[in-house]
Amino acid sequence: MERIIENTMYASRWLLAPIYFGLSLGLLALCLKFFQEVYHILPGVFAMAEADLILVLLSLIDMALVGGLLVMVMLSGYENFVSALDIEEGKEKLDWLGKMDSSSLKMKVAASIVAISSIHLLKVFMDAKNTPTEYLMWYVIIHMTFVVSAFAMGYLDKLTKH
């Protein structure tokens, strides 16, 4: 009986596979949205003010960072919790594949969230004249919460490894 329960629990990890595949569909949606934004920018690029162009470019950078985060979570999560990726010899393989355990994935996700938050905060500051002061304060508080959380996670990870 114990063996059946253990084998069933172990096999249930495959329930994560469709979730990771769903992330790839999310990545496709993000890609479509990215190029939709580029399509909207290009016709009016010469008429745009520099600050407005920078705000739009920061949004595109934001999307690129989120896309990278999706790929990282999707591939390393699959590899850590479901099954090793079987990439043919001679095919291009991402350098970090197979080297990122759940702890390092957590740190990469935290660092990515801080980077995404930083870009968003910069975007808010670039448009500060149109943003009420109390909102600016809350954006900074939220961003600092992410920074402190990432630092605390890194510090705790360092403590547990020694």
N, C-alpha and C positions, 0 to 999 in steps of 0.2 A: 504494500500500500504506500509506504513512504517513497519508494522508488518511482511509482506512478506520479505521485504529487510533485516530486522534485523534477522529473522529466517534463511534466506539463508546465510547471513554472518556468523551467529553462526554455522550453519551446515557445512560451508566450512572448519572449523577446521579439519574435517576428511580427507581433502586433504593432511594433514601432516602425516597421518598414514602410507601410503606407503613409504614416505621418511624415517621415523624412521625404518620401516621394512628393507628398503634398507641399512641402517646403520648396521643392523644385518648381512646382506650379506657381507658388508665390513669387519665386524668382522670375519666372516668365512674366507674370503680371507686372512686377516692378520694372522689368526691361521694357515692356510695352509703354508703361507710364513715362519712363525716362525719355524714350524717343518721341512720345507725344509732346512732352515739354520742349524738347529740342525743336520739333516741328513748329511749335507755336512761337518760339523765340526768334528763329532765323529770319522770317519776313520783316520783323520790326527792329532788328538788331542795330541798325544805323540810326534809328530814331530814339533808341533807349538812352536814358541817362546812365552814366557809368555806375552809379550806386545801385540802380535798378538791375543792371546786368550782373553786377556782383551778387546781388541777392538771389537772382535766378541761378547763377552758377553755384552758389552755396547750396541751393536746393538740390542741384544735380550731384554735387559732391556727397551730400547727405544720402541720396539714393544709392550712390556707388558704395558708400560705407555699409549701408544696410544690406546691399547685395552681397558684399564680402562676408558680412556676419552670417547671412543665410547659408552661404556655401560652407563656411567653417562649421556651423552647427549641424548642417545636413550631413556632410561627409564624415566629420570626426564623430558625431553622434552615432551615425550608422555603424561606423567601424568599431566604436567602443562598446555599443550596447546590442548590436544585432549580429553582424558578421564582418569579417575582414573583406576589404575590397579586393577583388581578383583582377588586377590590372595586368594586361599582357606585357611580357618582356619586350622592351624596345618602345613601348608607348610612353608618352609623357606622363610623369607622375609628380604630383605636387610634393614639394620637399617635406612639408610638415605631416603628410599622411602617414599614419602608423606611429607617429611620435607623440601625438597629443592625447594624453589621458584625460579623464574627466576633470581633474583638478586644473590642468593647464588650459583646457577648454573653457572652464569657468573664468579663469583669469583673462583669457582672450576676449570672451564675451563682455566682461566688465570693462576692459580697456576699450573695446569697440563702442560700448554704450557711452563711455566718457567722451570719446572722440565725436560721436554723433551729437551728443549733448553740447559739446563745445562748438561745433559747427552751427547748431541751432541757436545757441546763445549769441554767437557772432552775428548771425542773421538778424536776431532781435535787436542787438545793439546798433547794427547798421540802419535799422528802421526805428530807432529809439524815439524820434520826434513824433511818430504816430502811435507810440505805445505808452499807456499810462504808467506812471512811476511805480505804483504798487505791483503791476505785472512784471516790470523789470526786476523788482526785488524778489518776487517769487521765482522767476526764471533763474536768478542767481542762486537762490536757496536750493532749488531742486538740483541744479547743476552741481553745486557743492556737496549735496547729499550723495550724488553719484560718485564724485571724486573721493570723498571720505570712505564710502562703501568699498570702492575698488581698492583703495589704499589699505583698508582694514583687512579685506580678503587676502591681499598680497602678503601682508604682514603675518596673518594667521597661517597662511600656506607656508611661509618661510619658517615659522616657529615649529610647525608640525613635521617639516622635512629634516629638522636638525635634532 
